[in-house]
């Protein structure tokens, strides 16, 4: 199972997009570095940074770009 995360940036610059578990522990970094302004998509395959499959449950996707930060709740089910 994969999840598509879609986001838009108003201006070009550094950004970070990461998945966290319900305990606030970082599970996976989906994107990190400079991105151009516009709409982007990244895929999360339900694996952590070590390549291990995560369990079904609630996860949080946090995007940081400059001073902007947004966290979105996701439900991952296999």
N, CA, C and O atoms as a CHARMM CRD file, in Angstrom:
* protein
*
  312
    1    1 UNK  N      0.84400  -1.18500   0.00000 PROA 1      0.00000
    2    1 UNK  CA     0.00000   0.00000   0.00000 PROA 1      0.00000
    3    1 UNK  C      0.88300   1.24000   0.00000 PROA 1      0.00000
    4    1 UNK  O      1.89200   1.29700   0.70300 PROA 1      0.00000
    5    2 UNK  N      0.50000   2.21400  -0.78300 PROA 2      0.00000
    6    2 UNK  CA     1.21900   3.47700  -0.81700 PROA 2      0.00000
    7    2 UNK  C      0.25500   4.62800  -0.59400 PROA 2      0.00000
    8    2 UNK  O     -0.94100   4.52600  -0.86600 PROA 2      0.00000
    9    3 UNK  N      0.79500   5.70800  -0.10100 PROA 3      0.00000
   10    3 UNK  CA     0.02400   6.92300   0.12600 PROA 3      0.00000
   11    3 UNK  C      0.68400   8.04100  -0.65300 PROA 3      0.00000
   12    3 UNK  O      1.90500   8.19100  -0.61600 PROA 3      0.00000
   13    4 UNK  N     -0.10300   8.81600  -1.34900 PROA 4      0.00000
   14    4 UNK  CA     0.40700   9.96300  -2.08200 PROA 4      0.00000
   15    4 UNK  C      0.18600  11.21200  -1.24500 PROA 4      0.00000
   16    4 UNK  O     -0.93300  11.50300  -0.82200 PROA 4      0.00000
   17    5 UNK  N      1.25900  11.93900  -1.01500 PROA 5      0.00000
   18    5 UNK  CA     1.18600  13.19300  -0.27000 PROA 5      0.00000
   19    5 UNK  C      1.39700  14.31600  -1.26900 PROA 5      0.00000
   20    5 UNK  O      2.41000  14.36400  -1.96600 PROA 5      0.00000
   21    6 UNK  N      0.44000  15.20700  -1.33000 PROA 6      0.00000
   22    6 UNK  CA     0.49300  16.31900  -2.27800 PROA 6      0.00000
   23    6 UNK  C      0.62500  17.61800  -1.49300 PROA 6      0.00000
   24    6 UNK  O     -0.05800  17.81500  -0.48800 PROA 6      0.00000
   25    7 UNK  N      1.50300  18.50000  -1.95200 PROA 7      0.00000
   26    7 UNK  CA     1.68000  19.77700  -1.26800 PROA 7      0.00000
   27    7 UNK  C      2.05300  20.84900  -2.27800 PROA 7      0.00000
   28    7 UNK  O      2.53600  20.55600  -3.37200 PROA 7      0.00000
   29    8 UNK  N      1.81900  22.09000  -1.89300 PROA 8      0.00000
   30    8 UNK  CA     2.12300  23.22700  -2.76100 PROA 8      0.00000
   31    8 UNK  C      3.00800  24.20600  -2.00900 PROA 8      0.00000
   32    8 UNK  O      2.82300  24.44800  -0.81600 PROA 8      0.00000
   33    9 UNK  N      3.96700  24.76000  -2.72500 PROA 9      0.00000
   34    9 UNK  CA     4.85800  25.76900  -2.15700 PROA 9      0.00000
   35    9 UNK  C      4.63800  27.09000  -2.87900 PROA 9      0.00000
   36    9 UNK  O      4.55500  27.12900  -4.10600 PROA 9      0.00000
   37   10 UNK  N      4.54300  28.17300  -2.10900 PROA 10     0.00000
   38   10 UNK  CA     4.33900  29.49500  -2.70700 PROA 10     0.00000
   39   10 UNK  C      5.60200  30.02400  -3.35800 PROA 10     0.00000
   40   10 UNK  O      5.54300  30.76800  -4.33800 PROA 10     0.00000
   41   11 UNK  N      6.75000  29.63600  -2.80600 PROA 11     0.00000
   42   11 UNK  CA     8.01200  30.13200  -3.36200 PROA 11     0.00000
   43   11 UNK  C      9.08500  29.05500  -3.27900 PROA 11     0.00000
   44   11 UNK  O      8.98800  28.12900  -2.47400 PROA 11     0.00000
   45   12 UNK  N     10.08700  29.18300  -4.10000 PROA 12     0.00000
   46   12 UNK  CA    11.20400  28.25300  -4.11200 PROA 12     0.00000
   47   12 UNK  C     12.01300  28.39800  -2.83000 PROA 12     0.00000
   48   12 UNK  O     12.25700  29.50800  -2.35800 PROA 12     0.00000
   49   13 UNK  N     12.42400  27.26200  -2.27400 PROA 13     0.00000
   50   13 UNK  CA    13.24000  27.31100  -1.06400 PROA 13     0.00000
   51   13 UNK  C     13.35400  25.94500  -0.42200 PROA 13     0.00000
   52   13 UNK  O     12.81000  24.96000  -0.92000 PROA 13     0.00000
   53   14 UNK  N     14.07300  25.89700   0.69900 PROA 14     0.00000
   54   14 UNK  CA    14.24300  24.62600   1.39900 PROA 14     0.00000
   55   14 UNK  C     12.95200  24.18200   2.06200 PROA 14     0.00000
   56   14 UNK  O     12.16200  25.00700   2.52100 PROA 14     0.00000
   57   15 UNK  N     12.74500  22.88400   2.10800 PROA 15     0.00000
   58   15 UNK  CA    11.56600  22.33300   2.77700 PROA 15     0.00000
   59   15 UNK  C     11.89000  20.94700   3.29300 PROA 15     0.00000
   60   15 UNK  O     12.85100  20.31000   2.86200 PROA 15     0.00000
   61   16 UNK  N     11.06000  20.48900   4.23300 PROA 16     0.00000
   62   16 UNK  CA    11.20600  19.16000   4.80100 PROA 16     0.00000
   63   16 UNK  C      9.82100  18.57100   4.96400 PROA 16     0.00000
   64   16 UNK  O      8.90600  19.24000   5.44500 PROA 16     0.00000
   65   17 UNK  N      9.66600  17.32900   4.56900 PROA 17     0.00000
   66   17 UNK  CA     8.39900  16.61900   4.70100 PROA 17     0.00000
   67   17 UNK  C      8.70900  15.27300   5.34300 PROA 17     0.00000
   68   17 UNK  O      9.45900  14.47200   4.78400 PROA 17     0.00000
   69   18 UNK  N      8.13100  15.02300   6.51900 PROA 18     0.00000
   70   18 UNK  CA     8.45300  13.81100   7.26100 PROA 18     0.00000
   71   18 UNK  C      7.19800  13.20300   7.86800 PROA 18     0.00000
   72   18 UNK  O      6.20800  13.89400   8.11000 PROA 18     0.00000
   73   19 UNK  N      7.25800  11.89100   8.11000 PROA 19     0.00000
   74   19 UNK  CA     6.16400  11.14300   8.73200 PROA 19     0.00000
   75   19 UNK  C      6.57600  10.80000  10.15900 PROA 19     0.00000
   76   19 UNK  O      7.70100  10.36500  10.40500 PROA 19     0.00000
   77   20 UNK  N      5.65200  11.00000  11.09500 PROA 20     0.00000
   78   20 UNK  CA     5.86800  10.70800  12.50500 PROA 20     0.00000
   79   20 UNK  C      4.80700   9.74400  13.00300 PROA 20     0.00000
   80   20 UNK  O      3.68800   9.73400  12.49100 PROA 20     0.00000
   81   21 UNK  N      5.14800   8.93000  14.00200 PROA 21     0.00000
   82   21 UNK  CA     4.14300   8.04600  14.60000 PROA 21     0.00000
   83   21 UNK  C      3.38500   8.80100  15.69200 PROA 21     0.00000
   84   21 UNK  O      3.65200   9.97900  15.92700 PROA 21     0.00000
   85   22 UNK  N      2.45400   8.14000  16.35000 PROA 22     0.00000
   86   22 UNK  CA     1.61700   8.79800  17.34800 PROA 22     0.00000
   87   22 UNK  C      2.39100   9.18700  18.60400 PROA 22     0.00000
   88   22 UNK  O      1.87900   9.94900  19.42400 PROA 22     0.00000
   89   23 UNK  N      3.61300   8.68100  18.77200 PROA 23     0.00000
   90   23 UNK  CA     4.46200   9.05200  19.90700 PROA 23     0.00000
   91   23 UNK  C      5.35800  10.24600  19.57600 PROA 23     0.00000
   92   23 UNK  O      6.11600  10.71200  20.42600 PROA 23     0.00000
   93   24 UNK  N      5.26600  10.74000  18.33300 PROA 24     0.00000
   94   24 UNK  CA     6.07000  11.87400  17.91700 PROA 24     0.00000
   95   24 UNK  C      7.44100  11.49200  17.40700 PROA 24     0.00000
   96   24 UNK  O      8.28400  12.36100  17.18700 PROA 24     0.00000
   97   25 UNK  N      7.68200  10.19800  17.21400 PROA 25     0.00000
   98   25 UNK  CA     8.96900   9.73300  16.70600 PROA 25     0.00000
   99   25 UNK  C      8.98300   9.79400  15.18500 PROA 25     0.00000
  100   25 UNK  O      8.02200   9.39400  14.52700 PROA 25     0.00000
  101   26 UNK  N     10.08500  10.29900  14.63300 PROA 26     0.00000
  102   26 UNK  CA    10.19100  10.38600  13.18000 PROA 26     0.00000
  103   26 UNK  C     10.29000   8.98200  12.60400 PROA 26     0.00000
  104   26 UNK  O     11.11800   8.18000  13.03600 PROA 26     0.00000
  105   27 UNK  N      9.43900   8.69100  11.62500 PROA 27     0.00000
  106   27 UNK  CA     9.39400   7.38600  10.96700 PROA 27     0.00000
  107   27 UNK  C     10.15800   7.42800   9.64900 PROA 27     0.00000
  108   27 UNK  O     10.96700   6.54700   9.35700 PROA 27     0.00000
  109   28 UNK  N      9.89100   8.46100   8.86100 PROA 28     0.00000
  110   28 UNK  CA    10.50600   8.53000   7.53100 PROA 28     0.00000
  111   28 UNK  C     10.55200   9.96700   7.04200 PROA 28     0.00000
  112   28 UNK  O      9.61100  10.73200   7.24700 PROA 28     0.00000
  113   29 UNK  N     11.62800  10.32100   6.40800 PROA 29     0.00000
  114   29 UNK  CA    11.75000  11.61300   5.72700 PROA 29     0.00000
  115   29 UNK  C     11.38000  11.37700   4.26600 PROA 29     0.00000
  116   29 UNK  O     12.02700  10.59300   3.57200 PROA 29     0.00000
  117   30 UNK  N     10.34500  12.05400   3.81200 PROA 30     0.00000
  118   30 UNK  CA     9.87700  11.87900   2.43700 PROA 30     0.00000
  119   30 UNK  C     10.53500  12.85500   1.47200 PROA 30     0.00000
  120   30 UNK  O     10.74700  12.52800   0.30400 PROA 30     0.00000
  121   31 UNK  N     10.85700  14.04300   1.95100 PROA 31     0.00000
  122   31 UNK  CA    11.51100  15.05000   1.10300 PROA 31     0.00000
  123   31 UNK  C     12.29100  15.98900   2.00500 PROA 31     0.00000
  124   31 UNK  O     11.82300  16.38000   3.07500 PROA 31     0.00000
  125   32 UNK  N     13.47900  16.34100   1.56000 PROA 32     0.00000
  126   32 UNK  CA    14.29900  17.25900   2.33300 PROA 32     0.00000
  127   32 UNK  C     15.25100  17.97700   1.38700 PROA 32     0.00000
  128   32 UNK  O     16.05600  17.34300   0.70300 PROA 32     0.00000
  129   33 UNK  N     15.15700  19.28400   1.35200 PROA 33     0.00000
  130   33 UNK  CA    16.02900  20.05700   0.48000 PROA 33     0.00000
  131   33 UNK  C     15.24900  21.09500  -0.29500 PROA 33     0.00000
  132   33 UNK  O     14.05600  21.28800  -0.05900 PROA 33     0.00000
  133   34 UNK  N     15.91100  21.75800  -1.20900 PROA 34     0.00000
  134   34 UNK  CA    15.24700  22.82100  -1.96900 PROA 34     0.00000
  135   34 UNK  C     14.20500  22.26700  -2.94300 PROA 34     0.00000
  136   34 UNK  O     14.40000  21.22300  -3.56500 PROA 34     0.00000
  137   35 UNK  N     13.11800  22.98500  -3.05300 PROA 35     0.00000
  138   35 UNK  CA    12.04700  22.65400  -4.00200 PROA 35     0.00000
  139   35 UNK  C     11.59200  23.93600  -4.66700 PROA 35     0.00000
  140   35 UNK  O     11.64000  25.01000  -4.06800 PROA 35     0.00000
  141   36 UNK  N     11.15500  23.81800  -5.89700 PROA 36     0.00000
  142   36 UNK  CA    10.64500  24.98100  -6.61900 PROA 36     0.00000
  143   36 UNK  C      9.21100  25.27500  -6.19500 PROA 36     0.00000
  144   36 UNK  O      8.52300  24.41200  -5.65100 PROA 36     0.00000
  145   37 UNK  N      8.77800  26.48400  -6.44700 PROA 37     0.00000
  146   37 UNK  CA     7.39900  26.86200  -6.16900 PROA 37     0.00000
  147   37 UNK  C      6.46900  26.03200  -7.04200 PROA 37     0.00000
  148   37 UNK  O      6.81500  25.67900  -8.16900 PROA 37     0.00000
  149   38 UNK  N      5.29500  25.72400  -6.52000 PROA 38     0.00000
  150   38 UNK  CA     4.31300  24.95200  -7.27400 PROA 38     0.00000
  151   38 UNK  C      3.83500  23.73900  -6.51900 PROA 38     0.00000
  152   38 UNK  O      4.11500  23.58500  -5.33100 PROA 38     0.00000
  153   39 UNK  N      3.11500  22.87900  -7.20700 PROA 39     0.00000
  154   39 UNK  CA     2.51800  21.68300  -6.61500 PROA 39     0.00000
  155   39 UNK  C      3.46300  20.49500  -6.80100 PROA 39     0.00000
  156   39 UNK  O      4.02500  20.29500  -7.87800 PROA 39     0.00000
  157   40 UNK  N      3.62500  19.72000  -5.74300 PROA 40     0.00000
  158   40 UNK  CA     4.50700  18.55900  -5.75300 PROA 40     0.00000
  159   40 UNK  C      3.77200  17.35800  -5.15200 PROA 40     0.00000
  160   40 UNK  O      2.83000  17.52800  -4.37800 PROA 40     0.00000
  161   41 UNK  N      4.19800  16.16700  -5.50400 PROA 41     0.00000
  162   41 UNK  CA     3.68000  14.95300  -4.88800 PROA 41     0.00000
  163   41 UNK  C      4.84700  14.03900  -4.54400 PROA 41     0.00000
  164   41 UNK  O      5.84000  13.97000  -5.26900 PROA 41     0.00000
  165   42 UNK  N      4.70500  13.33700  -3.41800 PROA 42     0.00000
  166   42 UNK  CA     5.66700  12.31300  -3.02400 PROA 42     0.00000
  167   42 UNK  C      4.87000  11.09400  -2.57100 PROA 42     0.00000
  168   42 UNK  O      3.72500  11.21400  -2.13600 PROA 42     0.00000
  169   43 UNK  N      5.48000   9.93800  -2.67800 PROA 43     0.00000
  170   43 UNK  CA     4.82600   8.69100  -2.29700 PROA 43     0.00000
  171   43 UNK  C      5.45100   8.16400  -1.00900 PROA 43     0.00000
  172   43 UNK  O      6.66200   8.25900  -0.80900 PROA 43     0.00000
  173   44 UNK  N      4.61700   7.61200  -0.14900 PROA 44     0.00000
  174   44 UNK  CA     5.09700   6.91200   1.03400 PROA 44     0.00000
  175   44 UNK  C      4.61900   5.47700   0.92400 PROA 44     0.00000
  176   44 UNK  O      3.41900   5.22700   0.81100 PROA 44     0.00000
  177   45 UNK  N      5.54500   4.53900   0.95500 PROA 45     0.00000
  178   45 UNK  CA     5.23400   3.12700   0.77100 PROA 45     0.00000
  179   45 UNK  C      4.99000   2.37700   2.08100 PROA 45     0.00000
  180   45 UNK  O      4.96000   1.14700   2.08500 PROA 45     0.00000
  181   46 UNK  N      4.81700   3.09500   3.19100 PROA 46     0.00000
  182   46 UNK  CA     4.54100   2.44400   4.46600 PROA 46     0.00000
  183   46 UNK  C      5.78000   1.85800   5.11900 PROA 46     0.00000
  184   46 UNK  O      5.68300   0.95500   5.95000 PROA 46     0.00000
  185   47 UNK  N      6.94400   2.37200   4.74400 PROA 47     0.00000
  186   47 UNK  CA     8.20100   1.89100   5.33400 PROA 47     0.00000
  187   47 UNK  C      8.88500   3.02100   6.08900 PROA 47     0.00000
  188   47 UNK  O      8.68700   4.19900   5.79100 PROA 47     0.00000
  189   48 UNK  N      9.69000   2.63800   7.06800 PROA 48     0.00000
  190   48 UNK  CA    10.44900   3.63000   7.81200 PROA 48     0.00000
  191   48 UNK  C     11.76800   3.91900   7.08700 PROA 48     0.00000
  192   48 UNK  O     12.02500   3.36500   6.01800 PROA 48     0.00000
  193   49 UNK  N     12.59700   4.78300   7.66700 PROA 49     0.00000
  194   49 UNK  CA    13.87100   5.13800   7.02800 PROA 49     0.00000
  195   49 UNK  C     14.80800   3.94400   6.90200 PROA 49     0.00000
  196   49 UNK  O     15.71500   3.95900   6.06900 PROA 49     0.00000
  197   50 UNK  N     14.60200   2.89700   7.72700 PROA 50     0.00000
  198   50 UNK  CA    15.42200   1.69000   7.65200 PROA 50     0.00000
  199   50 UNK  C     14.90400   0.66400   6.66300 PROA 50     0.00000
  200   50 UNK  O     15.50600  -0.39800   6.50300 PROA 50     0.00000
  201   51 UNK  N     13.77900   0.96600   5.98500 PROA 51     0.00000
  202   51 UNK  CA    13.21400   0.04700   5.00000 PROA 51     0.00000
  203   51 UNK  C     12.24900  -0.97500   5.57300 PROA 51     0.00000
  204   51 UNK  O     11.76400  -1.84300   4.84600 PROA 51     0.00000
  205   52 UNK  N     11.96100  -0.88600   6.87200 PROA 52     0.00000
  206   52 UNK  CA    11.04100  -1.83000   7.51200 PROA 52     0.00000
  207   52 UNK  C      9.59700  -1.35000   7.36100 PROA 52     0.00000
  208   52 UNK  O      9.32600  -0.15200   7.43900 PROA 52     0.00000
  209   53 UNK  N      8.68000  -2.28100   7.14500 PROA 53     0.00000
  210   53 UNK  CA     7.26400  -1.94100   7.05500 PROA 53     0.00000
  211   53 UNK  C      6.74500  -1.49000   8.41300 PROA 53     0.00000
  212   53 UNK  O      7.07800  -2.07900   9.44200 PROA 53     0.00000
  213   54 UNK  N      5.93400  -0.45200   8.40900 PROA 54     0.00000
  214   54 UNK  CA     5.33000   0.02200   9.64800 PROA 54     0.00000
  215   54 UNK  C      3.98400  -0.65400   9.84300 PROA 54     0.00000
  216   54 UNK  O      3.40300  -1.18400   8.89600 PROA 54     0.00000
  217   55 UNK  N      3.49600  -0.63400  11.05700 PROA 55     0.00000
  218   55 UNK  CA     2.20400  -1.23700  11.33900 PROA 55     0.00000
  219   55 UNK  C      1.07600  -0.27800  10.96800 PROA 55     0.00000
  220   55 UNK  O      1.29000   0.92400  10.81600 PROA 55     0.00000
  221   56 UNK  N     -0.10900  -0.82000  10.82700 PROA 56     0.00000
  222   56 UNK  CA    -1.27700   0.01000  10.56600 PROA 56     0.00000
  223   56 UNK  C     -1.50800   0.92100  11.76400 PROA 56     0.00000
  224   56 UNK  O     -1.23800   0.54100  12.90300 PROA 56     0.00000
  225   57 UNK  N     -2.00600   2.11800  11.50500 PROA 57     0.00000
  226   57 UNK  CA    -2.28000   3.03600  12.60100 PROA 57     0.00000
  227   57 UNK  C     -2.31700   4.47700  12.14000 PROA 57     0.00000
  228   57 UNK  O     -2.35100   4.77100  10.94500 PROA 57     0.00000
  229   58 UNK  N     -2.30900   5.36600  13.11700 PROA 58     0.00000
  230   58 UNK  CA    -2.35600   6.80300  12.85600 PROA 58     0.00000
  231   58 UNK  C     -0.93200   7.33600  12.77300 PROA 58     0.00000
  232   58 UNK  O     -0.09300   7.04300  13.62600 PROA 58     0.00000
  233   59 UNK  N     -0.67600   8.11300  11.74400 PROA 59     0.00000
  234   59 UNK  CA     0.61900   8.75700  11.54000 PROA 59     0.00000
  235   59 UNK  C      0.38300  10.22200  11.22400 PROA 59     0.00000
  236   59 UNK  O     -0.72500  10.61900  10.86200 PROA 59     0.00000
  237   60 UNK  N      1.42100  11.01700  11.36000 PROA 60     0.00000
  238   60 UNK  CA     1.31900  12.44100  11.10300 PROA 60     0.00000
  239   60 UNK  C      2.36600  12.83600  10.08000 PROA 60     0.00000
  240   60 UNK  O      3.52800  12.44000  10.18300 PROA 60     0.00000
  241   61 UNK  N      1.95600  13.61000   9.10200 PROA 61     0.00000
  242   61 UNK  CA     2.84800  14.09400   8.05800 PROA 61     0.00000
  243   61 UNK  C      3.06500  15.58400   8.32800 PROA 61     0.00000
  244   61 UNK  O      2.11300  16.36500   8.34200 PROA 61     0.00000
  245   62 UNK  N      4.32800  15.97100   8.54100 PROA 62     0.00000
  246   62 UNK  CA     4.64300  17.37000   8.85000 PROA 62     0.00000
  247   62 UNK  C      5.51400  17.96600   7.76000 PROA 62     0.00000
  248   62 UNK  O      6.55200  17.41700   7.38900 PROA 62     0.00000
  249   63 UNK  N      5.05700  19.11900   7.25400 PROA 63     0.00000
  250   63 UNK  CA     5.80900  19.84500   6.24700 PROA 63     0.00000
  251   63 UNK  C      6.30100  21.14600   6.86300 PROA 63     0.00000
  252   63 UNK  O      5.54500  21.86300   7.51900 PROA 63     0.00000
  253   64 UNK  N      7.57100  21.44200   6.64400 PROA 64     0.00000
  254   64 UNK  CA     8.16100  22.69800   7.06100 PROA 64     0.00000
  255   64 UNK  C      8.81300  23.33600   5.83700 PROA 64     0.00000
  256   64 UNK  O      9.61500  22.70800   5.14600 PROA 64     0.00000
  257   65 UNK  N      8.45800  24.58000   5.58400 PROA 65     0.00000
  258   65 UNK  CA     9.03800  25.33000   4.46500 PROA 65     0.00000
  259   65 UNK  C      9.19800  26.76800   4.92200 PROA 65     0.00000
  260   65 UNK  O      8.21800  27.50200   5.04300 PROA 65     0.00000
  261   66 UNK  N     10.43100  27.16400   5.17500 PROA 66     0.00000
  262   66 UNK  CA    10.66100  28.50700   5.70700 PROA 66     0.00000
  263   66 UNK  C     10.01100  28.62100   7.07800 PROA 66     0.00000
  264   66 UNK  O     10.25600  27.78800   7.95100 PROA 66     0.00000
  265   67 UNK  N      9.18600  29.64300   7.27700 PROA 67     0.00000
  266   67 UNK  CA     8.48000  29.82400   8.55100 PROA 67     0.00000
  267   67 UNK  C      7.15500  29.06100   8.59800 PROA 67     0.00000
  268   67 UNK  O      6.50300  29.00300   9.64100 PROA 67     0.00000
  269   68 UNK  N      6.76500  28.48000   7.47500 PROA 68     0.00000
  270   68 UNK  CA     5.49000  27.75800   7.38800 PROA 68     0.00000
  271   68 UNK  C      5.66700  26.33100   7.88500 PROA 68     0.00000
  272   68 UNK  O      6.64500  25.65800   7.55800 PROA 68     0.00000
  273   69 UNK  N      4.70300  25.88500   8.68100 PROA 69     0.00000
  274   69 UNK  CA     4.70000  24.50100   9.15400 PROA 69     0.00000
  275   69 UNK  C      3.25800  24.01300   9.22000 PROA 69     0.00000
  276   69 UNK  O      2.37200  24.71800   9.70200 PROA 69     0.00000
  277   70 UNK  N      3.04000  22.80100   8.73100 PROA 70     0.00000
  278   70 UNK  CA     1.70000  22.21700   8.77900 PROA 70     0.00000
  279   70 UNK  C      1.82600  20.73200   9.06400 PROA 70     0.00000
  280   70 UNK  O      2.69600  20.05200   8.51900 PROA 70     0.00000
  281   71 UNK  N      0.94100  20.23400   9.93100 PROA 71     0.00000
  282   71 UNK  CA     0.90400  18.81500  10.26100 PROA 71     0.00000
  283   71 UNK  C     -0.46900  18.27600   9.89500 PROA 71     0.00000
  284   71 UNK  O     -1.49300  18.87900  10.21600 PROA 71     0.00000
  285   72 UNK  N     -0.47900  17.14300   9.22400 PROA 72     0.00000
  286   72 UNK  CA    -1.71500  16.50300   8.77200 PROA 72     0.00000
  287   72 UNK  C     -1.76500  15.07700   9.31500 PROA 72     0.00000
  288   72 UNK  O     -0.77300  14.35100   9.24600 PROA 72     0.00000
  289   73 UNK  N     -2.91200  14.67500   9.85200 PROA 73     0.00000
  290   73 UNK  CA    -3.08400  13.32500  10.34700 PROA 73     0.00000
  291   73 UNK  C     -3.38300  12.37700   9.18600 PROA 73     0.00000
  292   73 UNK  O     -4.14200  12.71400   8.27800 PROA 73     0.00000
  293   74 UNK  N     -2.76600  11.17100   9.22700 PROA 74     0.00000
  294   74 UNK  CA    -3.00800  10.17000   8.18900 PROA 74     0.00000
  295   74 UNK  C     -3.33300   8.83900   8.88300 PROA 74     0.00000
  296   74 UNK  O     -2.83400   8.56200   9.97400 PROA 74     0.00000
  297   75 UNK  N     -4.15100   8.04400   8.25600 PROA 75     0.00000
  298   75 UNK  CA    -4.42800   6.69000   8.73100 PROA 75     0.00000
  299   75 UNK  C     -3.80800   5.73300   7.73800 PROA 75     0.00000
  300   75 UNK  O     -4.15600   5.74200   6.55800 PROA 75     0.00000
  301   76 UNK  N     -2.88400   4.90300   8.21600 PROA 76     0.00000
  302   76 UNK  CA    -2.23700   3.92700   7.35000 PROA 76     0.00000
  303   76 UNK  C     -2.80000   2.55100   7.65600 PROA 76     0.00000
  304   76 UNK  O     -2.73700   2.09100   8.79600 PROA 76     0.00000
  305   77 UNK  N     -3.34100   1.90200   6.66100 PROA 77     0.00000
  306   77 UNK  CA    -3.91300   0.55200   6.83300 PROA 77     0.00000
  307   77 UNK  C     -3.37000  -0.33700   5.72800 PROA 77     0.00000
  308   77 UNK  O     -3.38700   0.02900   4.55300 PROA 77     0.00000
  309   78 UNK  N     -2.88200  -1.52200   6.12300 PROA 78     0.00000
  310   78 UNK  CA    -2.37000  -2.46000   5.13300 PROA 78     0.00000
  311   78 UNK  C     -3.40000  -3.51700   4.85400 PROA 78     0.00000
  312   78 UNK  O     -3.16200  -4.41000   4.04100 PROA 78     0.00000
